[in-house]
């Protein structure tokens, strides 16, 4: 749940800021109640909770240039005030609506003087920074670049569209979100309880339904709820007991109408039309009408809405209801003839028709076909499909073409795709509406066409014109041999699958466990530019390596590395952060049997997760590992193959071997003592593996370490010396110095804390 604070009036400088917070009680309540420090700041926990990047930067006074982006009343200016009261740098504020190049130059001159004479930094807060033109924004660039000025910009518009790209690239973007109802209630009650700046010196009793009405109609804006509360308190006389009683009737008089947050050129416009389209796509007519009414109320152009619905009729409905396009176009024409207000009827009719129509996105097949054009091997038009009017006599173009209308049902099986794309399917009929009727017919024709191709009948054989041949490319073969090792690719696949399952968000605080090589750590850093990453490892050398690898990152972006046993996590964290740090996500690779799945550790992690937090991990399962006997052809030695297969299966199911005497069910059993598994997947990851002579030699040599060799195990499970020798000879003959298909089984799981622990 997002939390934010109150947004206030424009600031006028560092000293003014600090004086501004103690203004007399004649100032508006919203102005008086402005938070002065982080401890007073209500909301925005997704960027300001303990451990988050922005909070750490403010507390450490290590700010880089920032841009705060969010709707009015979400705390952008308030955050600037908090920073002004926290930072040791000189703080200057200008409003982009009122300030021009002259004010920019004055601020820069002041910053240069302070930097030269006192070595002091300057922070420049620019409210409504999007209002400046490109030249004004460019004037700041060199001074932001060389560190003379730390810029803090505030904007209600999307900075990626409305702010100079060069300025954006040099700043961190933080999105502020509208306040939740709980936050607005806390702010209102805080104002009623604060004697110096609020109404704590008065006896005010507000009914629950009255406060709920103020909160609901404030539409996520703290200023709105405080202004309404002020009007209600100031205009209500105390009763005989001296208590000011705010009833629902008083609250309704204080806020007459709910303001609709909608800017036809801003994010609200794009977000609302997105909600409208997604509601129609999701076949929810009630939601579709609501978002349509909101856009109409805000003055959106009905022609824009008709255009978007016409696109949806083909993109999301298509052949499931071929009439959908016609309905939208007809409603559009009716609107043009009727105008407003009567034109709202065909507008609503189009939305309702689309929302209740069957859905299919099979027209997306066009983009699959386009991708094939861009990426597949270039191939020419089959000879029988070429234009025979020009080159039929010389090249045989068009020869063999079968005219469909000359056949029953006006269809005949023949090749239409290029040779290289035979068998490629782009269009997949859905099982919705009219398109459901097409499924069987399309499938039958494809089957017949494929059969004709396989039999090579008539023009369906598709014999192309062959002009040249070439010998095998030896350089290519050598390149393939050099790059055939795919362990890195396999690890990347594990990492990508793990993070897809985890769904980590930009502002999350993540704990990475057992990642000595950094595979998960750096991906977590990329996923959390507004959050933070903590790593715990018992390997001091691994910790040193991670620290060395992070030197290219800004200090605030670097992962925090804790060196010690996982069981000491609380103490390790307490050494670096006094406040108890809770994580949004804990991720790990190979947690079993390294100890993470032991119940005391699971309970420790449970206590370190936020409400709604998650644990996600990837664990290779040795029991499901690649069997060597499956890589070998046992023709002529079937009995030996049976013995080797039986022995190898016993190797992978040995109850006394801690490497294989567990599987994914054992992990789930352990997790369920403290967590609830929400998602699980056992994924067989294919790769290419070169079987070297050294590898085969290790398989069939006596063990040199604690673990027995493959040959030792074969003997243990019944093979004689002669049978082991014959097996080794077959392996060398068929596998040695060759590349084989190898399979690694990895178990992925995502779990949430059980509420009863």
DRENMI-172296 format. One record per residue (C-alpha): x, z, y. Coordinates in Angstrom, 3 decimals, padded with zeros to 6 digits. Each point is the difference from the previous one (the first is absolute). Example, Ala and Ser with C-alpha at 12.3 -4.5 7.8 and 13.67 -1.06 7.14 Angstrom:
BEGIN
u, w, v
012.300, 007.800, -004.500;
001.370, -000.660, 003.440;
***
This chain:
BEGIN
u, w, v
000.000, 000.000, 000.000;
001.571, -001.076, 003.294;
000.433, 002.577, 002.722;
000.682, -000.516, 003.668;
000.068, 001.735, 003.334;
-001.528, -000.553, 003.403;
001.152, -002.855, 002.217;
000.396, 000.851, 003.703;
000.646, -001.418, 003.451;
003.104, -001.903, 001.103;
003.136, 002.122, 000.443;
002.223, -000.154, 003.058;
003.430, 001.223, -001.159;
001.727, 002.790, -001.896;
-000.585, 002.739, 002.505;
-003.511, -001.198, 000.644;
-000.699, 000.103, -003.696;
000.971, 003.622, -000.369;
-001.889, 001.006, 003.133;
-002.962, -002.094, -001.123;
-000.578, 002.136, -003.086;
-000.765, 003.096, 002.026;
-002.420, -001.419, 002.516;
-002.747, 002.203, 001.365;
-003.405, 000.278, -001.514;
-001.458, -002.501, 002.462;
001.516, -002.791, -002.106;
-002.193, -001.581, -002.696;
-000.082, 001.865, -003.300;
001.612, -002.906, -001.861;
002.863, 000.065, 002.488;
000.470, 003.767, -000.251;
-000.058, 000.025, -003.803;
002.717, -002.628, -000.387;
002.483, 001.181, -002.691;
003.415, 000.917, 001.333;
001.992, 000.353, -003.217;
-000.142, -001.301, -003.547;
-001.455, 003.315, -001.165;
-003.059, -000.587, 002.213;
-000.398, -003.622, -001.056;
-003.065, -000.521, -002.187;
000.021, -003.056, -002.222;
002.179, -003.024, -000.734;
001.343, 001.738, -003.097;
000.834, -003.362, -001.551;
002.867, -000.270, 002.500;
000.479, 003.593, 001.218;
-000.293, 002.236, -003.087;
003.143, 001.946, -001.011;
002.567, -002.364, -001.451;
-001.392, -003.103, 001.706;
002.473, -002.165, 001.870;
-001.542, 000.344, 003.472;
-000.261, 003.791, -000.217;
003.611, 000.274, -001.143;
001.120, -002.263, 002.849;
-001.887, 002.036, 002.648;
001.232, 003.349, -001.314;
003.587, -001.251, -000.224;
-000.211, -001.707, 003.416;
001.287, -003.201, -001.632;
-002.595, -002.459, 001.179;
000.564, -003.712, 000.003;
-002.292, -002.374, 001.880;
-003.633, 000.364, -001.122;
-003.310, -001.788, 000.457;
-003.234, 001.946, -000.585;
-002.901, -002.246, -000.945;
-003.602, 001.107, -000.347;
-003.492, 000.041, 001.546;
-000.743, 001.979, 003.163;
-000.161, 003.754, -000.489;
002.352, 000.189, -002.977;
002.847, 001.945, 001.570;
002.536, -002.567, 001.190;
000.561, 001.556, 003.411;
-000.240, 003.494, -001.456;
002.837, -000.773, -002.384;
002.036, -001.153, 002.979;
-000.652, 003.358, 001.689;
001.042, 001.895, -003.117;
003.227, -001.993, -000.091;
000.554, 000.668, 003.701;
-000.307, 003.751, -000.611;
002.346, -000.193, -002.998;
002.767, -002.426, 000.888;
003.062, 000.873, 002.087;
000.089, -003.486, 001.488;
-001.368, -000.868, 003.432;
-003.593, -001.164, -000.352;
-001.560, -002.703, 002.205;
-003.538, -001.356, -000.274;
-001.494, -003.161, 001.411;
-003.337, -001.717, -000.532;
000.348, -003.715, -000.696;
-003.248, -000.714, 001.884;
001.406, 001.397, 003.250;
003.750, -000.453, -000.364;
001.968, -003.189, 000.596;
003.614, -001.150, -000.067;
000.851, 002.337, 002.915;
-000.994, 003.115, -001.961;
001.869, -001.283, -003.060;
003.174, -000.446, 002.046;
-000.354, 003.486, 001.508;
-000.350, 001.520, -003.469;
003.037, -001.927, -001.251;
002.084, 001.020, 003.034;
-000.907, 003.646, -000.600;
000.898, -000.314, -003.681;
003.362, -001.607, 000.787;
000.853, 002.680, 002.547;
-000.864, 002.868, -002.364;
001.927, -001.633, -002.815;
003.087, -000.581, 002.163;
000.118, 003.315, 001.860;
-001.524, 002.448, -002.471;
000.185, -001.794, -003.358;
-003.738, 000.626, -000.304;
-002.428, -002.302, -001.757;
-003.212, -001.303, 001.557;
-003.308, -000.478, -001.802;
-002.418, -002.436, 001.641;
-003.672, 000.238, -000.960;
-001.989, -003.147, 000.814;
-003.756, 000.374, -000.363;
-001.907, -003.195, -000.843;
003.273, -001.840, -000.523;
-001.867, -003.126, -001.149;
-001.162, -000.501, 003.597;
003.500, -001.046, 001.074;
000.777, -003.683, -000.050;
002.932, -001.425, -001.934;
002.374, 000.133, 002.975;
-000.740, 003.679, 000.641;
000.504, 000.870, -003.662;
003.202, -002.060, -000.127;
001.382, 002.015, 002.921;
000.175, 003.063, -002.277;
001.662, -001.707, -002.944;
003.715, 000.304, 000.860;
-000.410, 003.649, 001.002;
-001.894, 000.857, -003.170;
002.625, -001.926, -001.965;
002.994, 001.892, 001.450;
-001.695, 003.401, -000.178;
-000.343, 000.601, 003.724;
-003.739, 000.461, -000.509;
-002.001, 001.299, -002.953;
-003.328, -001.790, 000.284;
-003.307, 001.537, -001.052;
-002.809, -002.478, 000.394;
-003.720, 000.579, -000.476;
-002.504, -002.769, -000.637;
-003.535, -000.430, -001.252;
000.843, -003.545, -001.107;
001.881, -001.108, -003.088;
003.635, 000.080, 001.160;
001.004, -002.722, -002.447;
-002.192, -002.399, 001.999;
-000.073, 001.412, 003.527;
003.514, 001.410, 000.518;
003.184, -002.020, 000.359;
001.426, -000.629, -003.486;
003.497, 000.949, 001.139;
-001.308, 003.340, 001.289;
-001.943, 000.601, -003.228;
003.068, -000.743, -002.125;
001.917, 002.734, 001.847;
-002.742, 002.615, -000.388;
-001.728, 001.947, -002.726;
-003.741, -000.611, -000.167;
-002.287, 002.959, -000.724;
-003.719, -000.563, -000.440;
-002.328, 002.754, 001.187;
-003.452, 000.132, -001.538;
-003.356, 001.294, 001.254;
-000.674, 003.688, -000.526;
-001.991, 001.189, -002.970;
-003.109, 002.137, 000.422;
001.891, 003.075, -001.198;
002.672, -000.547, 002.632;
-002.538, -000.376, 002.792;
-001.719, 003.204, -001.134;
003.330, 001.867, 000.004;
000.776, -001.269, 003.507;
-003.418, 001.019, 001.337;
000.161, 003.477, -001.565;
003.572, 000.417, 001.248;
-001.197, -000.741, 003.554;
-002.798, 002.559, -000.363;
002.441, 002.637, -001.249;
002.860, -000.524, 002.503;
-000.384, 002.332, 003.016;
002.654, -001.384, 002.373;
-000.801, -003.708, -000.120;
-003.325, -000.152, -001.832;
-003.160, 002.115, -000.204;
001.357, 002.978, -001.921;
-000.819, 002.204, 003.021;
-003.693, -000.895, -000.343;
-002.496, 000.929, -002.692;
-000.963, -003.426, -001.382;
-002.080, -000.459, -003.148;
-000.312, -003.566, -001.256;
-002.367, -000.916, -002.817;
001.458, -001.783, -003.004;
-002.257, -003.026, 000.414;
000.854, -000.167, 003.715;
003.734, -000.079, -000.709;
-000.578, -002.566, -002.753;
-001.842, -002.227, 002.478;
002.812, 000.228, 002.561;
002.553, -000.832, -002.672;
-001.981, -002.901, -001.435;
-000.718, -001.671, 003.303;
003.558, 000.436, 001.291;
000.995, -002.797, -002.413;
003.442, 001.395, -000.820;
000.980, 000.705, 003.621;
001.027, 003.592, 000.834;
-000.379, -000.610, 003.709;
-003.604, -001.011, -000.620;
-000.884, 003.148, -001.928;
001.735, 002.275, 002.556;
-001.690, -001.712, 002.940;
-003.395, 000.414, -001.647;
000.763, 003.616, -000.888;
001.034, 000.685, 003.595;
-003.213, -001.515, 001.343;
-002.061, 002.018, -002.449;
001.695, 003.315, 000.862;
000.144, -000.523, 003.762;
-003.655, -001.046, 000.297;
-001.490, 002.686, -002.263;
-000.838, 003.320, 001.569;
000.728, 003.220, -001.952;
-002.951, 001.694, -001.629;
-001.124, 003.588, 000.591;
002.775, 001.208, -002.318;
002.594, -001.970, 001.974;
000.556, -002.524, -002.794;
000.099, -003.737, 000.721;
-001.958, -001.526, -002.888;
000.711, -003.670, -000.756;
-002.879, -001.414, -002.029;
-000.462, -003.474, -001.466;
-002.209, -000.916, 002.969;
002.769, 000.938, 002.438;
002.535, -001.977, -002.053;
-002.213, -003.095, -000.025;
-000.265, 000.168, 003.782;
003.801, 000.264, 000.302;
000.669, -003.207, -001.938;
-002.657, -002.634, 000.494;
001.336, -002.883, -002.069;
002.725, -000.711, -002.526;
002.611, -002.442, 001.307;
000.838, -002.858, -002.322;
003.760, -000.478, -000.404;
000.345, -003.762, 000.146;
002.345, -002.290, 001.894;
-000.535, -003.707, -000.597;
003.712, -000.655, 000.442;
001.376, 003.075, -001.768;
000.320, 001.632, -003.402;
-003.593, 001.284, 000.024;
-001.152, -003.612, 000.084;
002.090, -001.006, -003.006;
-000.741, 003.192, -001.925;
-003.765, -000.327, 000.498;
-000.200, -003.658, -000.958;
002.139, 000.865, -003.029;
-002.482, 002.729, -000.987;
-002.871, -002.475, 000.466;
001.568, -002.682, -002.198;
001.037, 002.499, -002.677;
-003.523, 001.461, -000.072;
-001.481, -003.463, -000.615;
002.661, -000.734, -002.621;
-000.896, 003.316, -001.638;
-003.718, -000.935, -000.048;
-001.072, 002.942, 002.189;
-002.763, -001.300, 002.314;
-000.455, 003.379, 001.726;
003.655, 000.247, 001.039;
000.000, -003.670, 000.988;
-002.945, 000.551, 002.358;
001.604, 003.142, 001.461;
003.288, -001.710, 000.900;
-001.892, -003.059, 001.233;
-002.130, 002.219, 002.267;
003.087, 001.796, 001.301;
001.667, -003.272, 000.976;
-003.204, -001.300, 001.570;
-000.418, 003.239, 001.953;
003.580, -000.308, 001.255;
-000.609, -003.561, 001.207;
001.860, -001.956, -002.659;
-000.438, -003.800, 000.157;
-002.629, -000.937, -002.641;
001.725, -003.370, -000.513;
003.122, 001.839, -001.138;
-002.119, 001.903, -002.537;
-001.630, -003.213, -001.240;
003.395, -001.640, -000.414;
001.300, 002.905, -002.073;
-003.100, -000.062, -002.194;
000.397, -003.756, -000.542;
003.550, 000.619, -001.244;
-001.198, 002.782, -002.289;
-002.718, -002.208, -001.467;
002.706, -002.223, -001.516;
002.761, 002.552, -000.510;
-001.969, 002.813, -001.655;
-003.155, -001.688, -001.312;
000.894, -003.620, -000.579;
-001.608, -001.567, -003.061;
-001.637, 003.255, -001.050;
-002.619, -001.029, 002.584;
000.691, -003.499, 001.398;
-002.900, 000.459, 002.454;
001.742, 002.832, 001.855;
001.896, -002.366, 002.303;
-003.197, -001.876, 000.836;
-001.852, 003.223, 000.812;
002.723, 001.154, 002.412;
000.241, -003.390, 001.717;
-003.792, -000.186, 000.376;
-000.117, 003.548, 001.415;
002.813, -000.955, 002.370;
-001.955, -003.041, 001.226;
-003.121, 002.144, 000.396;
001.938, 002.476, 002.111;
001.274, -002.790, 002.259;
-003.572, -001.178, 000.600;
-001.541, 003.475, 000.435;
002.674, 001.866, 001.911;
-000.197, 003.766, 000.564;
-001.806, 002.245, -000.657;
-002.005, -001.974, -002.610;
003.210, -001.454, -001.465;
000.725, 003.381, -001.550;
-002.514, -000.783, -002.737;
001.924, -002.946, -001.504;
003.220, 001.987, 000.553;
-001.352, 002.844, -002.137;
-001.509, -002.452, -002.512;
003.390, -001.615, -000.624;
001.669, 003.394, -000.496;
-002.689, 001.201, -002.407;
000.041, -003.233, -002.018;
003.768, 000.154, -000.435;
-000.008, 003.719, -000.819;
-002.574, -000.460, -002.770;
001.377, -003.274, -001.409;
002.088, -000.076, -003.222;
003.729, 000.046, 000.703;
002.876, -002.213, -001.139;
003.413, -000.678, 001.526;
000.780, -002.949, -002.258;
000.680, -002.207, 003.041;
003.285, 001.931, 000.301;
001.151, -002.296, -002.810;
000.883, -002.479, 002.745;
002.879, 002.227, 001.115;
001.275, 000.295, -003.566;
000.053, -003.770, -000.139;
001.787, -000.141, 003.350;
002.604, 002.455, -001.261;
000.558, -002.221, -003.036;
000.583, -002.945, 002.326;
002.622, 002.015, 001.868;
001.800, 001.570, -002.956;
-000.547, -002.053, -003.163;
002.209, -002.870, -001.108;
-000.795, -003.111, 002.008;
-001.843, -002.484, -002.193;
-001.592, -003.322, 000.790;
-003.558, -001.172, -000.502;
-000.693, -000.984, -003.638;
000.172, -003.771, -000.418;
-003.647, -000.461, -000.980;
-001.143, 001.822, 003.180;
002.080, -002.133, 002.379;
-001.548, -002.612, 002.239;
-000.191, -003.173, -002.065;
-000.997, -002.241, 002.918;
003.622, -000.463, 001.094;
002.378, 000.456, -002.945;
-002.080, -000.470, -003.152;
001.746, -003.198, -001.048;
003.609, 001.027, 000.698;
-000.019, 003.675, -000.997;
-003.184, 000.457, -001.977;
-001.478, 002.400, 002.548;
-003.565, 000.938, -000.846;
000.299, -001.366, -003.550;
-001.777, 002.163, -002.550;
-002.276, 001.773, 002.479;
-003.321, 000.922, -001.593;
-002.997, -000.438, 002.334;
-002.089, 003.209, -000.455;
-003.345, -001.657, 000.851;
000.394, -002.268, -002.988;
-000.239, 002.966, -002.341;
-002.684, 002.395, -001.100;
-000.642, 002.813, 002.491;
002.177, -001.970, 002.455;
003.143, 001.738, -001.272;
002.953, -000.874, -002.241;
003.104, 001.988, -000.983;
003.152, -001.275, 001.654;
003.007, 001.313, 001.897;
-000.422, 000.717, 003.709;
002.821, 002.487, 000.776;
003.661, -001.043, 000.145;
001.973, 000.327, -003.242;
001.811, 003.148, 001.135;
-003.271, 001.807, 000.719;
-001.923, -000.812, -003.164;
-001.886, 003.081, -001.158;
000.184, 001.642, 003.435;
-003.283, 001.664, 001.031;
-000.894, 000.544, 003.634;
-003.779, 000.296, 000.102;
-001.523, 002.929, -001.895;
-003.817, 000.051, 000.225;
-001.427, 003.462, 000.515;
-002.900, 001.416, -001.985;
-002.184, 000.361, 003.100;
-003.066, -001.961, 001.077;
000.025, -003.780, -000.290;
003.701, -000.016, -000.863;
-000.744, 001.770, -003.264;
-001.686, -003.203, -001.158;
003.268, -001.882, 000.537;
002.195, 002.213, -002.187;
-000.804, -001.456, -003.415;
-000.068, -003.601, 001.211;
003.362, 000.258, 001.746;
001.522, 001.713, -003.021;
-001.310, -002.611, -002.445;
001.343, -002.872, 002.061;
003.397, 001.650, 000.308;
000.175, 000.486, -003.759;
-000.882, -003.618, -000.644;
002.518, -001.209, 002.553;
002.743, 002.133, -001.541;
-000.812, -001.328, -003.468;
000.216, -003.554, 001.301;
003.407, 000.732, 001.506;
001.312, 001.505, -003.248;
-001.192, -002.968, -002.031;
001.448, -002.494, 002.510;
-003.084, -002.191, 000.117;
-000.433, -002.722, 002.603;
001.096, 000.715, 003.525;
-000.098, 003.729, -000.702;
003.499, -000.211, -001.398;
001.220, -000.284, 003.572;
003.279, -001.783, -000.832;
001.896, -000.221, 003.248;
002.622, -002.472, 001.116;
003.458, 001.288, -001.106;
002.769, -001.423, 002.131;
003.045, 002.057, -000.906;
001.389, 002.777, -002.184;
002.793, 002.497, 000.592;
002.309, 002.087, -002.212;
-000.434, 003.797, -000.232;
001.125, 001.845, 003.120;
002.942, 002.101, -001.246;
000.447, 001.751, 003.329;
-003.621, 001.124, -000.133;
000.419, 001.319, -003.531;
003.104, 001.941, 001.026;
-001.815, 001.414, 003.005;
-002.845, 001.159, -002.226;
002.478, 001.727, -002.291;
001.631, 001.809, 002.892;
-003.312, 001.251, 001.385;
-001.823, 000.718, -003.229;
000.490, 003.790, 000.222;
-003.338, 001.216, 001.327;
000.287, 003.781, -000.011;
-000.207, -000.003, 003.802;
-003.137, -002.108, -000.147;
-001.515, 002.397, -002.531;
000.727, 002.990, 002.209;
-001.507, -001.812, 002.988;
-003.130, -000.667, -002.018;
-000.233, 003.695, -000.884;
000.459, 000.959, 003.654;
-002.581, -002.494, 001.255;
-002.557, 001.041, -002.615;
000.571, 003.671, 000.798;
-000.513, -000.444, 003.742;
-003.027, -002.196, -000.488;
-001.601, 002.756, -002.066;
001.083, 002.694, 002.472;
-001.507, -001.763, 003.072;
002.205, 002.006, 002.391;
-001.058, -000.240, 003.658;
002.129, -000.365, 003.117;
-000.414, 003.630, 001.102;
000.437, 001.688, -003.384;
002.657, 002.602, -000.723;
001.502, -000.820, -003.398;
002.126, 001.985, -002.441;
002.214, -002.091, -002.304;
001.280, 001.679, -003.174;
002.817, -001.098, -002.280;
000.910, -003.148, 001.900;
003.764, 000.282, -000.061;
000.495, -003.739, 000.486;
-002.376, -000.320, 002.989;
-002.320, -002.584, -001.603;
-003.134, 001.914, 001.069;
001.447, 001.726, 003.056;
000.600, -003.075, 002.126;
-003.345, -001.517, -000.944;
-001.690, 003.262, 001.034;
001.828, -000.124, 003.345;
-001.312, -003.537, 000.564;
-003.550, 001.115, -000.804;
-000.024, 003.041, 002.349;
001.253, -001.006, 003.472;
-002.228, 002.662, 001.588;
000.389, 002.645, -002.714;
003.072, 001.245, -001.785;
001.857, -000.013, -003.317;
001.584, 002.951, -001.785;
002.199, -000.367, -003.086;
000.987, 002.729, -002.440;
002.895, -000.533, -002.398;
002.232, 002.315, -002.013;
002.884, -002.484, 000.229;
002.206, 000.725, 003.029;
001.735, -003.361, -000.328;
-003.346, -001.817, 000.004;
-001.020, 001.932, 003.111;
003.229, -000.991, 001.715;
-000.566, -003.641, -000.917;
-003.555, 000.078, 001.379;
001.276, 001.530, 003.222;
002.697, -002.643, 000.310;
-002.500, -002.803, -000.592;
-002.335, 001.336, 002.694;
002.556, -000.034, 002.812;
-001.281, -003.366, 001.243;
-003.399, 001.577, 000.682;
-000.941, 001.953, 003.109;
000.331, 003.734, -000.624;
-003.759, 000.586, 000.028;
-000.549, -002.813, -002.487;
002.424, 001.324, -002.595;
-001.298, 001.669, -003.145;
000.642, 003.729, -000.223;
002.081, 000.632, -003.135;
-000.233, 003.385, -001.740;
002.751, 000.833, -002.486;
-000.994, 002.388, -002.758;
-002.196, 000.559, -003.015;
-003.627, -001.058, 000.323;
-001.025, 003.550, -000.918;
001.618, 001.157, 003.284;
-002.031, -002.425, 002.128;
-001.719, 002.685, 002.107;
003.298, 001.562, 000.985;
001.642, -003.347, 000.716;
-002.854, -000.991, 002.311;
-000.072, 003.376, 001.740;
003.645, -000.436, 000.979;
-000.856, -003.127, 002.001;
-003.595, 000.592, 001.125;
-001.431, 003.454, 000.786;
-003.620, -001.182, -000.211;
-001.265, -000.669, -003.498;
000.235, -003.734, -000.516;
-002.777, -001.635, -002.004;
000.414, -003.504, -001.371;
-002.516, -002.812, -000.103;
001.714, -001.571, -002.968;
002.586, 000.854, -002.644;
001.620, -002.885, -001.877;
002.510, -000.099, -002.809;
001.539, -002.300, -002.571;
000.975, 001.255, -003.461;
-001.476, 003.510, 000.459;
-000.152, 000.640, -003.762;
001.880, 001.546, -001.717;
001.971, 000.998, 003.149;
-002.197, 003.059, 000.596;
-002.551, -001.155, 002.568;
-002.788, 000.155, -002.604;
000.659, 003.664, -000.830;
-002.923, 002.212, 001.044;
001.949, 002.253, 002.470;
001.273, -003.103, 001.824;
-003.464, -001.564, 000.006;
-001.444, 003.149, 001.555;
002.754, -000.012, 002.611;
-000.827, -003.597, 000.933;
-003.723, 000.800, 000.012;
000.612, 002.616, 002.699;
001.942, -002.496, 002.106;
-002.700, -002.672, 000.206;
-002.490, -000.494, 002.810;
-003.685, 000.073, -000.845;
-000.563, -003.446, -001.470;
003.724, -000.444, -000.667;
001.252, -001.933, -002.999;
002.822, -000.140, -002.525;
001.032, -003.454, -001.255;
002.783, -000.815, -002.424;
001.435, -002.697, -002.242;
001.368, 000.983, -003.398;
001.630, -002.397, -002.492;
-001.245, 000.959, -003.464;
002.758, -000.408, -002.560;
-002.405, 000.238, -002.932;
-001.479, -003.358, 001.043;
003.423, -001.594, 000.508;
001.071, -003.453, -001.171;
000.433, -000.226, -003.802;
003.118, -001.913, -000.979;
-001.423, -001.221, -003.290;
-002.675, -001.927, 001.913;
002.698, -002.144, 001.642;
001.262, -001.279, -003.363;
-001.293, -002.684, -002.348;
-000.025, 001.528, -003.505;
-000.781, -003.237, -001.869;
001.741, 000.132, -003.369;
000.543, 003.756, 000.278;
-003.553, 001.274, 000.310;
000.616, 003.103, -002.127;
002.938, 001.047, 002.160;
-002.066, -000.650, 003.130;
-002.705, 002.304, -001.311;
002.553, 002.778, -000.659;
001.571, -000.372, 003.470;
-003.421, -000.002, 001.686;
-001.050, 003.162, -001.835;
003.287, 001.747, 000.824;
-000.142, -000.972, 003.669;
-003.580, 001.192, 000.361;
001.142, 003.366, -001.389;
002.776, 000.059, 002.609;
-002.586, -000.338, 002.778;
-002.281, 002.642, -001.515;
002.593, 002.644, -000.935;
-001.463, 003.416, 000.758;
003.451, 001.567, 000.402;
001.193, -002.447, 002.663;
-000.884, 001.146, 003.558;
000.415, -003.556, 001.239;
-002.950, -001.334, -002.024;
-002.041, 002.966, -001.237;
-002.441, -000.280, 002.883;
-002.145, -002.678, 001.603;
-002.441, -000.461, 002.885;
-002.637, 002.228, -001.659;
002.446, 002.914, 000.018;
000.626, -000.534, 003.739;
-003.748, -000.082, 000.712;
-000.491, 003.178, -002.027;
002.617, 001.808, 002.084;
-001.330, -001.337, 003.308;
-003.558, 001.085, -000.784;
001.017, 003.662, 000.075;
000.243, -000.157, 003.797;
-001.029, -003.518, 001.112;
-002.750, -002.495, -000.633;
001.223, -003.464, -000.919;
-001.834, -002.556, 002.144;
001.724, -003.182, -001.142;
002.283, -000.916, -002.903;
001.579, -003.193, -001.258;
002.449, -000.849, -002.777;
001.699, -003.177, 001.114;
002.166, -002.202, -002.196;
002.603, -001.466, 002.355;
001.642, -003.170, -001.353;
003.562, -000.907, 000.854;
002.886, -002.126, -001.217;
002.810, 001.769, -001.826;
003.370, -001.439, -001.005;
001.150, 001.361, -003.356;
003.794, 000.198, 000.317;
002.456, 000.315, -002.847;
000.948, 003.451, 001.313;
-003.623, 001.113, -000.169;
-000.417, -001.159, -003.612;
003.285, 001.709, -000.896;
-001.312, 003.285, 001.401;
-003.191, -000.311, -002.036;
001.899, -000.381, -003.250;
002.891, 002.437, 000.528;
000.183, 003.716, -000.818;
-001.220, 002.238, 002.815;
002.607, 001.105, 002.561;
-002.219, 002.525, 001.815;
-002.689, 002.497, -000.841;
-002.684, -002.559, -000.746;
000.218, -002.008, -003.262;
000.428, -003.768, 000.261;
-002.612, -002.541, -001.090;
001.910, -000.542, -003.260;
000.150, 003.783, -000.623;
-003.767, 000.175, 000.392;
-000.585, -002.940, -002.363;
002.033, 001.793, -002.642;
-001.854, 003.250, 000.680;
-003.304, -001.733, -000.678;
000.937, -001.684, -003.259;
002.216, -003.072, 000.455;
003.142, -000.323, -002.104;
003.430, -000.968, 001.354;
-000.471, -003.521, -001.354;
-003.430, -000.346, 001.609;
001.368, 001.274, 003.335;
002.834, -002.550, -000.212;
-002.454, -002.827, -000.731;
-002.204, 001.144, 002.891;
002.990, 000.059, 002.357;
001.013, -003.505, -001.069;
-003.528, -001.319, 000.657;
-000.138, 001.672, 003.425;
003.361, -001.480, 000.985;
-000.980, -003.448, -001.221;
-003.374, -000.105, 001.757;
000.394, 002.229, 003.065;
003.625, 000.307, 001.039;
000.814, -001.632, 003.355;
-003.598, -001.123, 000.426;
-002.727, 000.827, 002.489;
-003.142, 001.494, -001.504;
-003.380, 001.120, 001.282;
000.155, 003.773, 000.327;
-002.846, 002.379, 000.744;
000.068, 003.402, 001.699;
-003.103, 002.213, -000.080;
-000.572, 002.111, 003.109;
-002.781, 002.529, 000.471;
-001.417, 000.367, 003.522;
-002.325, 002.838, 000.999;
-001.599, 001.355, 003.163;
-001.420, 003.532, 000.056;
-001.647, 002.381, 002.464;
000.116, 003.821, -000.032;
-002.714, 001.759, -001.930;
-002.119, 002.105, 002.336;
-000.152, 002.873, -002.497;
003.751, 000.662, 000.370;
***
